Amino acid sequence: MFITLEGPEGSGKTSVANEVCRRLTEAGYPIVRTREPGGTPIAEEIRSVILDKKNTALDPRAEALLYAASRRQHLVEKVWPAIKEGKIVICDRFVDSSLAYQGGGRGLGVEEVLKINLFATENTFPDLTLLFDIEPEKGLARIAKNANREINRLDLEKLEFHKKVRQTFLDLAKKYHERYVIIDASKPLDQVVDAAYSAILKKLGNKQ
């Protein structure tokens, strides 16, 4: 199974993933945790180019293509082999992030960005997508308070950019409602973790 975690900046995906993966592993599930952009050595090198704060001149279309290239390498090297082995892959961001950030935030158009990603992924979509939804103002405030968090190029965008990203995610949740579960990420961490864990168990066909 392929499960992706999506959401605006500061939505707490990484913190939730830590706890959810721990619970699933303790419950006996074969978990492979990964992230995008990155997840493999080559994909991580592409990530460093995309998120480097010095690369302010990076063209939006070039940015979208770099994400797609990193994604392709990640799928080939890590995601597809793990799924083939019967493992559950939990990935921090996937195609929907490109649709939201480059398609919506950058204004390239969701359909245009989707086209290059369908080529890159050979039409691969997750079995389940958890959207950790939070208002951009709250998410960015969280980032500002977290001294340990790496500040990347996308964090430096204006509020309007992040509002577009959030709205695009919500639009995607409606379009792909059969695989999306929206989780209120503004709630306390333990409640967000419980909601995410329950959604994954439900998809796996289990009952708590």
Contacts in CASP RR format, 6 or more apart in sequence:
PFRMAT RR
TARGET T0000
AUTHOR 0000-0000-0000
METHOD contacts of the structure
MODEL  1
MFITLEGPEGSGKTSVANEVCRRLTEAGYPIVRTREPGGTPIAEEIRSVI
LDKKNTALDPRAEALLYAASRRQHLVEKVWPAIKEGKIVICDRFVDSSLA
YQGGGRGLGVEEVLKINLFATENTFPDLTLLFDIEPEKGLARIAKNANRE
INRLDLEKLEFHKKVRQTFLDLAKKYHERYVIIDASKPLDQVVDAAYSAI
LKKLGNKQ
1 83 0 8 1.000
1 88 0 8 1.000
1 89 0 8 1.000
1 127 0 8 1.000
1 128 0 8 1.000
1 203 0 8 1.000
1 204 0 8 1.000
2 79 0 8 1.000
2 83 0 8 1.000
2 89 0 8 1.000
2 91 0 8 1.000
2 124 0 8 1.000
2 126 0 8 1.000
2 127 0 8 1.000
2 128 0 8 1.000
3 88 0 8 1.000
3 89 0 8 1.000
3 90 0 8 1.000
3 91 0 8 1.000
3 126 0 8 1.000
3 127 0 8 1.000
3 128 0 8 1.000
3 129 0 8 1.000
3 130 0 8 1.000
3 200 0 8 1.000
3 203 0 8 1.000
4 90 0 8 1.000
4 91 0 8 1.000
4 92 0 8 1.000
4 93 0 8 1.000
4 94 0 8 1.000
4 96 0 8 1.000
4 126 0 8 1.000
4 128 0 8 1.000
4 129 0 8 1.000
4 130 0 8 1.000
5 13 0 8 1.000
5 16 0 8 1.000
5 17 0 8 1.000
5 90 0 8 1.000
5 91 0 8 1.000
5 92 0 8 1.000
5 93 0 8 1.000
5 129 0 8 1.000
5 130 0 8 1.000
5 132 0 8 1.000
5 196 0 8 1.000
6 13 0 8 1.000
6 93 0 8 1.000
6 94 0 8 1.000
6 96 0 8 1.000
6 97 0 8 1.000
6 100 0 8 1.000
6 129 0 8 1.000
6 130 0 8 1.000
6 131 0 8 1.000
6 132 0 8 1.000
6 169 0 8 1.000
7 13 0 8 1.000
7 97 0 8 1.000
7 100 0 8 1.000
7 131 0 8 1.000
7 132 0 8 1.000
7 133 0 8 1.000
7 134 0 8 1.000
7 166 0 8 1.000
7 169 0 8 1.000
7 185 0 8 1.000
8 133 0 8 1.000
8 134 0 8 1.000
8 136 0 8 1.000
8 139 0 8 1.000
8 162 0 8 1.000
8 165 0 8 1.000
8 166 0 8 1.000
8 169 0 8 1.000
9 136 0 8 1.000
9 139 0 8 1.000
9 140 0 8 1.000
9 143 0 8 1.000
9 154 0 8 1.000
9 155 0 8 1.000
9 162 0 8 1.000
9 165 0 8 1.000
10 134 0 8 1.000
10 139 0 8 1.000
10 140 0 8 1.000
10 142 0 8 1.000
10 143 0 8 1.000
10 185 0 8 1.000
11 132 0 8 1.000
11 133 0 8 1.000
11 134 0 8 1.000
11 139 0 8 1.000
11 185 0 8 1.000
12 132 0 8 1.000
12 134 0 8 1.000
12 142 0 8 1.000
12 185 0 8 1.000
12 189 0 8 1.000
12 192 0 8 1.000
13 92 0 8 1.000
13 93 0 8 1.000
13 132 0 8 1.000
14 92 0 8 1.000
15 189 0 8 1.000
16 132 0 8 1.000
16 189 0 8 1.000
16 192 0 8 1.000
16 193 0 8 1.000
16 196 0 8 1.000
17 33 0 8 1.000
17 90 0 8 1.000
17 92 0 8 1.000
19 189 0 8 1.000
19 193 0 8 1.000
19 197 0 8 1.000
20 90 0 8 1.000
20 193 0 8 1.000
20 196 0 8 1.000
20 197 0 8 1.000
20 200 0 8 1.000
21 31 0 8 1.000
21 33 0 8 1.000
21 90 0 8 1.000
23 193 0 8 1.000
23 197 0 8 1.000
24 31 0 8 1.000
24 88 0 8 1.000
24 90 0 8 1.000
24 197 0 8 1.000
24 200 0 8 1.000
25 31 0 8 1.000
29 88 0 8 1.000
29 204 0 8 1.000
30 85 0 8 1.000
30 86 0 8 1.000
30 87 0 8 1.000
30 88 0 8 1.000
31 87 0 8 1.000
31 88 0 8 1.000
31 90 0 8 1.000
32 78 0 8 1.000
32 82 0 8 1.000
32 87 0 8 1.000
32 88 0 8 1.000
32 89 0 8 1.000
32 90 0 8 1.000
33 89 0 8 1.000
33 90 0 8 1.000
33 91 0 8 1.000
33 92 0 8 1.000
34 74 0 8 1.000
34 78 0 8 1.000
34 79 0 8 1.000
34 89 0 8 1.000
34 90 0 8 1.000
34 91 0 8 1.000
34 92 0 8 1.000
35 91 0 8 1.000
35 92 0 8 1.000
35 93 0 8 1.000
36 43 0 8 1.000
36 67 0 8 1.000
36 70 0 8 1.000
36 71 0 8 1.000
36 74 0 8 1.000
36 91 0 8 1.000
36 92 0 8 1.000
36 93 0 8 1.000
36 94 0 8 1.000
36 97 0 8 1.000
37 43 0 8 1.000
37 44 0 8 1.000
37 46 0 8 1.000
37 47 0 8 1.000
37 50 0 8 1.000
37 51 0 8 1.000
37 66 0 8 1.000
37 67 0 8 1.000
37 70 0 8 1.000
37 71 0 8 1.000
37 74 0 8 1.000
37 93 0 8 1.000
38 44 0 8 1.000
38 46 0 8 1.000
38 47 0 8 1.000
38 70 0 8 1.000
38 74 0 8 1.000
39 74 0 8 1.000
39 78 0 8 1.000
40 73 0 8 1.000
40 74 0 8 1.000
40 77 0 8 1.000
40 78 0 8 1.000
42 70 0 8 1.000
42 73 0 8 1.000
42 77 0 8 1.000
43 70 0 8 1.000
43 71 0 8 1.000
43 73 0 8 1.000
43 74 0 8 1.000
43 77 0 8 1.000
46 66 0 8 1.000
46 69 0 8 1.000
46 70 0 8 1.000
46 73 0 8 1.000
47 70 0 8 1.000
49 55 0 8 1.000
49 58 0 8 1.000
49 66 0 8 1.000
50 58 0 8 1.000
50 63 0 8 1.000
50 66 0 8 1.000
50 67 0 8 1.000
50 70 0 8 1.000
50 153 0 8 1.000
51 152 0 8 1.000
51 153 0 8 1.000
51 154 0 8 1.000
52 153 0 8 1.000
53 151 0 8 1.000
53 152 0 8 1.000
53 153 0 8 1.000
53 156 0 8 1.000
55 153 0 8 1.000
56 153 0 8 1.000
58 66 0 8 1.000
58 153 0 8 1.000
60 102 0 8 1.000
60 106 0 8 1.000
60 107 0 8 1.000
60 108 0 8 1.000
61 108 0 8 1.000
63 102 0 8 1.000
63 106 0 8 1.000
64 98 0 8 1.000
64 102 0 8 1.000
64 103 0 8 1.000
64 106 0 8 1.000
64 108 0 8 1.000
64 113 0 8 1.000
64 116 0 8 1.000
65 116 0 8 1.000
67 97 0 8 1.000
67 98 0 8 1.000
67 102 0 8 1.000
68 98 0 8 1.000
68 116 0 8 1.000
68 117 0 8 1.000
68 119 0 8 1.000
68 120 0 8 1.000
69 120 0 8 1.000
71 94 0 8 1.000
71 95 0 8 1.000
71 98 0 8 1.000
71 117 0 8 1.000
71 120 0 8 1.000
71 121 0 8 1.000
72 120 0 8 1.000
72 121 0 8 1.000
75 120 0 8 1.000
75 121 0 8 1.000
75 124 0 8 1.000
78 89 0 8 1.000
79 89 0 8 1.000
79 91 0 8 1.000
82 89 0 8 1.000
83 89 0 8 1.000
88 204 0 8 1.000
91 126 0 8 1.000
94 126 0 8 1.000
94 129 0 8 1.000
95 114 0 8 1.000
95 117 0 8 1.000
95 121 0 8 1.000
95 124 0 8 1.000
95 125 0 8 1.000
96 129 0 8 1.000
96 169 0 8 1.000
96 172 0 8 1.000
96 176 0 8 1.000
98 113 0 8 1.000
98 117 0 8 1.000
99 110 0 8 1.000
99 113 0 8 1.000
99 114 0 8 1.000
99 117 0 8 1.000
99 168 0 8 1.000
99 172 0 8 1.000
100 165 0 8 1.000
100 166 0 8 1.000
100 168 0 8 1.000
100 169 0 8 1.000
100 172 0 8 1.000
101 154 0 8 1.000
101 165 0 8 1.000
102 108 0 8 1.000
102 109 0 8 1.000
102 113 0 8 1.000
103 109 0 8 1.000
103 110 0 8 1.000
103 112 0 8 1.000
103 113 0 8 1.000
103 168 0 8 1.000
104 110 0 8 1.000
104 164 0 8 1.000
104 165 0 8 1.000
104 167 0 8 1.000
104 168 0 8 1.000
105 161 0 8 1.000
105 164 0 8 1.000
105 165 0 8 1.000
105 168 0 8 1.000
107 164 0 8 1.000
110 168 0 8 1.000
110 171 0 8 1.000
110 172 0 8 1.000
125 176 0 8 1.000
125 179 0 8 1.000
126 179 0 8 1.000
127 179 0 8 1.000
127 203 0 8 1.000
128 179 0 8 1.000
128 181 0 8 1.000
128 199 0 8 1.000
128 200 0 8 1.000
128 203 0 8 1.000
129 176 0 8 1.000
129 179 0 8 1.000
129 180 0 8 1.000
129 181 0 8 1.000
130 181 0 8 1.000
130 183 0 8 1.000
130 196 0 8 1.000
130 199 0 8 1.000
130 200 0 8 1.000
131 169 0 8 1.000
131 170 0 8 1.000
131 172 0 8 1.000
131 173 0 8 1.000
131 180 0 8 1.000
131 181 0 8 1.000
131 182 0 8 1.000
131 183 0 8 1.000
132 183 0 8 1.000
132 185 0 8 1.000
132 192 0 8 1.000
132 196 0 8 1.000
133 166 0 8 1.000
133 169 0 8 1.000
133 170 0 8 1.000
133 182 0 8 1.000
133 183 0 8 1.000
133 184 0 8 1.000
133 185 0 8 1.000
134 166 0 8 1.000
134 184 0 8 1.000
134 185 0 8 1.000
134 186 0 8 1.000
135 166 0 8 1.000
135 186 0 8 1.000
136 159 0 8 1.000
136 162 0 8 1.000
136 163 0 8 1.000
136 165 0 8 1.000
136 166 0 8 1.000
137 159 0 8 1.000
138 186 0 8 1.000
140 155 0 8 1.000
140 159 0 8 1.000
140 162 0 8 1.000
143 149 0 8 1.000
143 151 0 8 1.000
143 155 0 8 1.000
170 182 0 8 1.000
172 180 0 8 1.000
173 180 0 8 1.000
173 182 0 8 1.000
181 199 0 8 1.000
183 192 0 8 1.000
183 195 0 8 1.000
183 196 0 8 1.000
183 199 0 8 1.000
184 192 0 8 1.000
184 195 0 8 1.000
185 192 0 8 1.000
187 195 0 8 1.000
198 208 0 8 1.000
201 207 0 8 1.000
201 208 0 8 1.000
END
